[in-house]
Amino acid sequence: MDRTEILPPIGLPVSTDIVDLHAADDASIGEIIHAATTLSRIAAARMADPTTFSELATFTQSGGADWSGFQGSEQHTAATEAEYAAVPPPTATPPENYCDTLPALGIMFTQLMRSNDVMMAHYVSMVGSVMRDQIKYLGATHAETSFRDSRQYLRDTMKLSSNTAQRHLDRATYFATRPGADPQQQANQPIFPKLAESFTAGRLPGENADRLVGMDKDLIEYAKKSGKTTEFKDQIMHVFEHGLLEAGESASPEELSQQKRRWMDRIAHEISPDGPSPAQLLSKQADNALKTRGRPDGSGRIWMDATPEVYAKFKNFILHQSNFNGKAPVISPELAELLNSDTTPDLNRTVPVEDPEKTVGEDSDGQPVSAGYMALIDSMTHGQKLGAILVGMLNTILSMDPAEIGVKKCHGASAQLVVVQDIQTAYKTLGYQPLPTQAQRPPGPEGLSPPVIKRSNPDIVKTRGPDDPAEEFNDHINPVPWTPYESEVLNSGPMHPADTEILACNAEIVAQIRNGPDAVLHQERTKRLFTTAQRRAILTRDRGCQTPGCTVPAAYCDIHHIISWHSGGKTNENNAVTLCSRHHTAVHDGTWAIRKAHGLTFFQPAGWLDPYQPLLRNAYWNI
């Protein structure tokens, strides 16, 4: 009897008697796809039937740990400290027909979607190769006029939009072998073999593949505009491909989209160390001009295409205004009511305040703040608060004498912009003498250190062979004698050195040297709380919440003891990780376990979140 291997080893194997897999070996590609289409239509009809819900298989629950084997924060830290010690046995049992559970259906639907993406990519590649012989392969009557190109064919026959058709064409170019040609020749192979292999195997989601393709296309344009050859760009990308692969397989599409700029800056710096940033060459030309567009109802849009230095200062301004000593933002009640009257209900009407005139705090100038005012401010969204601050500033400026404007500053002090760079980049930005030759990064591909984003679950013994001993997971990655490239504005995001130099006169440039990606300083078990210097080092190292998929900047995060203080954990940087409040709670309630491997900090999802429980790192902050 044939069994499937598309599900994790939970419950009994699934019988595939519904399909004769031996007959599939002798079937044509059309017959196989016809059978798959027929089964898909049957499955769709069953899923649409309301009575199908009653067929779902359920887990047998019992007290204690969840069936992933994790029990809570203290047990998590004990497992971390023991470095992959045996975890407790499961206390919830999956059904024998695991394939009928909701998690299993989700896994199989994911594989179906990815399989369709793979088939479409190779199908589009075939379509592209027959455009010159449309009569033979497409049954067209006039080869010269039937279909202008592959995109038109996809739009006319499959009713795809132009953007969707182009997405499939790009996937075919990057991930499919040229049909009908010698696959051994380099020109006929996928542009990125590792990514293509992952995409074909269903590990790289189509949405993530599209983002990686888009980034490479942008880098091709950047290389051309900066006077470099695309061949040199390809050398850099092939070194970086392993990091892209790990991130593409484990990160969410949103996380990958936000990470694109960080990768672009880093790879562009390797392509042209002394060249302009990608933002300068590829982005829409910013002019710092306010633009408006009215609507029929009298409302309208106001926006600005800001240059990198202006946008960085604006983001820093937002950070200071939103979190200034924990005090209320300076917004007049009249302005707050004006901006939120049409979108947010009056909080005093929906949630009564016992004494609206009662003083509950003070503003940045030491003036009393009433409960009614705080209720009004709390009813506003984050964007409305920022809008109120900016509109209030505009009102103030318009009412001031021009001579006064130059002395007005936010809360009486200028906001400080902190740029964090590796020592080699910072020396160049500041105009210092270059580092000694032995301490400098090798130019080109040799100077790249691909990041570590994902590792398989070390508790699954079968993943380790004779050449893959368990002790390997406790080894530290040997640091190189030079410092990896780093350049970004703290709490704002990456910034290319070419853009940073513009701000060097007005910003504090901080260079931090680390002995490897996860080690900063050391402090023995002397204090329960982290010192100011330690917090600064940890936040600079992590830059934001380290939970996979999270993009919350460090300014809004907590610092968490990986091994808790009560379990003997030390208050030092190696035992610390940055977490936002939501994921801090998720770690304590067992949704994520924090584990050390290769000297790096990984997050392991609970079994109910991901049955394979891989070790993951945040792709946004760690690449």
N, C-alpha and C positions, 0 to 999 in steps of 0.2 A: 504494500500500500504506500502510495506517495504521501509525503508530508511536506507542509510548507515550512519555510524558515524565515518568513517575513516578520514574525512577531518575536518579542523577547522570550527567554525560556521561563515563562510563567504559565502554569497549568499544563494540560496534556497537549501533544502535537495535534495539529489540525489536519483532518483527512481532506484530501483533494480528489476524492472519487468523482466529484461532479465534473472534473475535467480529465480527459485521458492525455496525460503529459507525454506518454510514449508516442501517441499519434501526432502530437504537436511537433515532434522532431521531423516528421515527414511532410508536414503541412507547409504551404506557401505562406509568404508574409501576409498576403491578402486574406487567406483563410484564418490565420491566427488573429488578425485585427478584427475580422468579421465576428469571430467567436467572442473576443473581448468586448466588442461593441454590444453584442447580444446580451452577454452577462451583465454588462453595465446598465443596460436598459431595464433588465429584470430587477437588478439591485435598486435602481432609482425608483421603480414602481413600489417595491417593498418598503423602501424608506419613506415614501410619501403616504403609505397606508398607516393611519393612526393606531391600528392594532399592533403594529410592529414594536411599539414601546414595551408591550407586555412580554416580548421575547428576550429582552435584555437580561443578561446574566449579572449577578451581583456578588459582592465579596462577603465573606463571613467575618463579621466584626467581633472583637473581644477587647478586654481592657489592656492597659499597658501601652507599649510602643506601637507606632503604626507599622504597617507591613513592610515599610522600607527598612526597618531595623533601627531607626533613630528614635530617641526617647525625649529629647529636650535639650536645653542649653548646656546643663552640666555634663550630661552624657556625651554631648557633641564634643565638648572640650576634652573630656577624657579620651575619646577616640582619637582626637587630634594629637594629644600629647603622646599617646602610645604609638603614633605613626602607623596607622592601618592595622591596629589590633582587631581581633575578631569582633564583629558587631553582634548585638543580641539577636536571637532567633525571631523570625516574624511572628506577630500575634494576630494577624488578620490573614485569612486564607483566600486566595483568588479561586474562582470557580474552575472546574475542569474544562469547561467550554469557554476559556478565556477570550476566544475570538469573538464572542457575542457580547462582550462588555463594551461600555462606551469608550474607555481608553484604547482598547484594541481596534475598534472601528475608526477612531481618530488616527491611529498609526497607519492603518491600511488606506484610509482616504488620502493621507499625506503622500503615501507611496504612489497611489493612483495618479494624483495631480502631478507629481514629479515625473512619473513614467510618461504621462501625456506630453509634458514639456520636452522630454528627451525625444520622443517619437516625432513631435512637430519640428524640432531642430533638424533632425536628419531628413525628414520629409521635405522641408524647405530647401535643404542642401541639394536634394535630388531634383527639385523643381528648378533650382537655379542652373543646374548642369544641363538641362534639356531645353533651355530657352531657344537655342539655335536649331532645334529639331522638333518643333511643336507638333508637326503633322504626325510624326512617328510616336511620340510619347504622350501627347495630350489630345490627339485626335482632332486637332485644329484643321480647318480647311485652307486657311491662308496663314502660313507661318510668319509672314512679314507684318501682318496687321492684327492677328488675333490677340496677343498679349504683348504689351510693350516690354515688360520685365516681370520679375518674380513678384514684386510688390503688387502690381496690377492684377496678376493672376490670383494671389491670395485674397485681394479685396473683392474681385469679381466672383470668384467661385466659393469662397468661404465666408464672405460678407464681413471681413475683418476691417477695422479702422486702419488708417494709414499708420498710426503710431504702433498699434498692435502688430501689424505686418512687419514694420521695421524692427520691432523687438525680436520677432522670430528670425528675421534675416540676420540680425547681429549674433544671435545664439548659434545659428548655423555656421557663421564665419569663424566664431571663436571656439566652438566646442564639437564640431563635426569634421570628420575626415572627408576630403573631397571625393565624392562618389565617382566610380569608373576610372580612377587614377591610381597610380602606384602608391600605396600607403607608406612605403618605406622612405619615400622622398620627403625631405623637410617641408617643401612648399605645399605638399598635399595634406600635411598633418595639422591638427588643431594648433592655434596660436599658443595656448597655455595647456600643455599636456596634463599636468596634475589637476587643474581645475576641470578640464574636459573629462578626465576619468571619474572625478567626484560627481560631476553633473550627470554623466551617463549612469552611474551607479545609484543615483537618487539621493546622494548625501548633500549635494549643494542645491538649495532651493532656487527655483527659477527667478524669483524676485531678487535674491542676492546676486545671482549670476548677472542679471541685467545691470545692477549697480557697479559690479566689478568691470563689466564691459564698458560702461559709460565712463568710468574713471580712466581706463586705458586709452579710450578715444580722446579724452581731454589731454592726457599726457602726450599722445602723439602730436596733437596740435601745439602743446607747450614746447616740445622738443624742436619742432620746426620753427616756431617763432623765436626761440632762444638760440637758434643757430646750431643745434645738435642733431645728430642723425637718429633716425628711428631705431637703427640697429643698436646704438648705445643705450637707448631707452629700453629696448627689449632685454639687454643684458641685466640692467638694474631690476627690471620687473621679474625676471626669472629667478633672481636671488630672493626677491621679496615674495615670490609666488607661494611659498609654504605658509607664510604668515597670513596671506590673503585667503588661502585654502582653509586654515583653521578657523579664522574669523567668519568666513562665508558659510561654513558648515554649522556654526554654533550661534551666531549673532542673529538678532531679529532684523528685518529689513529697515526699520526705523533707526536702529542703532548703527547699522551699516551706512545709512545715508548720512547721518551726522558725523560718522568717522571718516567719510570720504575726504573732507578738507584736510584732516590731520595727515592722512596717507599722502594726499596730493602734495602738501608742503614738504613732507619728508622725502618722498621720491624725487620731487622736482629739485630739492636741494642737492641730491646726489647727482642728478642729471646735469645741473648747472649751478655749482656752489656759489658763483659770483653773479648769477643772473637774477632777474626780477622774480617776484613771487608769481604763482599761478593766478592769484587774484588780480595782479596788475595786467597780465597778458590775456587771460581768458574771460574774466568776468565782464559784465556790462560796465561800460565806463561810468564810474561814479562821478557826480558833479556837486554833491552836497546841496542840491537845490530842492526846496520844498515844492511839491507838485500837488495839485488838487484836481478832483473830478466830482462834479455835482451830480445829484440824483433827482429824479422828478419830484420826490416828496420834500425837497429842500435840504436833505442831509447830504453828506458827501464823504469822499476819501481824502486823506492828507498823508503823504508819504515822502520819503527822501531816499535816494540811492547814495548811501554814505561811503566815503573812502575808508580803507581799513583803519587808519589812525582815528578817524572820527567815530567809527562804529565801536572800536575798542574802548574809547573814552566814554561813549554812551552806555555800553554794557557795564562798565565799571561804575558809572553814575547810578545806574539802576540798582546794582548790588549794594552800594552805600545807602541809597534812599530806602531800599526795602528792608534793610537789616541794620539800621543805624542805632547801635547801643540798645536795641530792643525797644526803642521808644516809638511813639506813634508818628507817622509821617506828617509833615506840615501841610495840611489841606484845610482850607476854610470850610465850615459847614455849608455855606451857600454854594460853593463850587462843588462839593461832594453831592449835594442834592441835585444840582444841575446835571452832573454827568451820569448819575445812576438813576434818575427819576424814570426814564423810559424803559430801563432794562432790569432794574432790581427793585423789588418791593421794599417799602419802608419797614426797616427792622423793628421800629418802635410799635408798629401796628401788628406785626406777626409774632414777635417775641418781646413782650412788654418788659420795660426796664423799671424796676421798683422806684428808683430815685434818679431821674435823668440828670439832675443838677449835682449829684454827688461827685466829688473829686476822686478819681481813681488813679491818677498818675500825673506826669508832667511831660511837656514837649522838650525839644532840644534846647530851647531858650529858657527852660525852667518855669514856664507858665503852666498853671493847672489845666488838666484835661478832665472833662466830665464824662460820666457814664453814658449819657445820651450821645455825646460826640463819638465815643469809642464804638457804640452800637452802630452808628451811621457809617463809620469807617469800615467796621467789620463786615457790613453788608455789601461792600464793594469788592469786585474781583481784583486780582493782581494787576491786570491791564488797566482797569479803571483808576486804580490808585496812581499808577505811573502817569496815565493821561492827565489826572488832576494835578499832579506835581508839575508836569510840563506846561499845562495851560496856566497854572498859577504863576509859574516863573515868567511866562509870556506877559501875563497881565501886569506883573510887577515891573518888568523891564519897560513896558509901554508907558507906565505911569512915572518912571524915574527920569531925572535929569541925565542926559548922556554922560556927564562927567562922573556920575555916581556908579554907573554900570561896571566900570573896571574894578571897583573895590568889593563888589558883592560876590560872595563865594558860598558854596553849599554848606550850610550849617556852620559857617564861620571858618572853614578850612578846606583846602583843595583836596580832592580825592586823589589817592595815591595809586598809580598803576604799576603793578609788580610783574616784570617779565622774567620768567624762569628759563634759563638756557644751560646747556652743558658748557663746561669750562672753555672748550675750544671755540665754540660759536660765540660765547660771551666775550672772550678776548678780542675776537675780530670786531664784534659790534662796538666795543668800547675803545677800539684802536690801540690795544696793548700789543706788545711783542708776541709773536706766535709761540706756541708751546714747543718744547724740545721735540725733535723728530720722533723719538721713540714713544712719545706720549700722544702723538697725533693719529687721528683715524686715517687708515689707508683710503685713498681716493677711489671712487667708483664702487663696484659691487663688493670688493673686499672689505669695505667699511660699513657694511650693513649687517645688523644682527636681527634676523627675523624673530618676532615676538612669539612667545608661547601662549596660546589661547585655549587649547583643549587637550585633554588626555583621557584615555579610556578609564573606566572604573577599575582601580587596582584591586578591589575585592573580588572581582571575577577572575578566578585562578586560570581559567582556560585561555585568557588573553595573554598569558605569559608562557613563552616557550623556553627551551633550554638556554637560549641566548638572551633572554629577557628576564633576568632574575628579579625577585621582589625587592632586593636591596636597592635596585636602581631608583626606585621612587623616593628614596631618602637622600639621594645624592644631591649636591648643590651644583648648579650650572657654573662652570669655571668662568670668572669674569675675564674679559679681554684686557690688555694693558692700556687701552684707550677708552674714553668715555663715549657712550652712544649718543647720537644726535638728539637734541631736545630743544625746542623753542616754542614757547607759548605764553600767553598772558593768563596768570592765575585767576581762576573763576570765570574766565571769558572764553578761552579756547586757544587753539594753535595759532601761531603767527609766524610767518616766514621771516627769516633774518633780514631779508631786504626791506620788509615792512617795519621790522623792529627798529632798524637803524634810524628811521624817520622820527621815532619817539624817544630816542636815547637821551635827548637833551632835557626831557620833561618827565622821565620815568625812572624808577629805581630798577636797575638790572641786577638780578640775583642769580649767581652761578652756584649750582649745587653739585657736588661730586659724590657719587654713590658707588659702593663696592658691590656691584651687581644690581639687578633690577628691584630687589626686595629688601636690601639691607641699607640702613642709613646710619644710625648711631646705636649705642648700647647703654642701657642703664639697668642696674641690677634691681632686685626686688626691695626697694626702699620706700616707694610711695604708691598709694592706691590710684591717684589721679595723675594724668600726664602733665608734665610741665609745659610752659608756654613754648619753650624751644623745641620740645618733642612734638607738640601739636603742629608747630609750623613745619617741622621736617616731615611729619607723616602726611599732612595735607598737601605739601608740595610734591611729595613722592606719588601719592594716589591721585591727586587732582580732583577727585570726585568719588561718588559711591561706587564701590568695587563690585557690587552684585551684578552678574551678567545681565546686560540689557538696560541698565540704569544709566542715565546721563545727568543726574543731579550734581551740580558742582560742589566742591568741598565746603564752601562757605555755609551751606545749608545742611551739613552732615554732622554726625556724631563720630567719635572714635571708640571703637569696640575692642575689648580684650579678646583675642582669639581663644586662648586658654584663660578662663575666668580667674579673677584675683582670688576668689575663694577656693579654687581648685589648684592654687599654687602658681598661677600664671604671673609672669613678670611684667612690670610696667616699662616696657621698652618698645622700640619701633618694630622689631621683628615679631612681636606678639600683638601688634595693633593693626587694625584695618579700618578704613573710612566707610561708614554706612549712613545712608539717609534714614530718616526716622521710620519710614515704611518698611524698608528692608532690614533695619535693626530689629524691629519686631518680628519679621519673618525668620530671622536667624534664631531668635530665642524661642519661637514656637515650633521649630523643626522643619520649616519649609525648605531652608537651605542649611547645610552643614559646611563649616569652613575647615579645609584640610590643607596640609602642607605637602608639597611634592617638588622635588628638584630645587629646593630652596625657595620656591614661589608659593604664593597663597592662591588656592583654588576654592571654588564654590561647588558643592555637590548637591543637586536637587534631591528632594525626597522621592521615594519610589512612586508615589501617586502623581508626582509632577512629571517625571520622566523615568520609565521603568528601567532604562539602561544606566541611569545615574552616572553620567560621565563627569569628569572634573573639568570645570569651566573657569575661564577668566573673562573679565569685562573687556570686550574688544574696543570699546570707545576710548577708555582711559589708558590702555596698556599696549598700544601699538603705534 
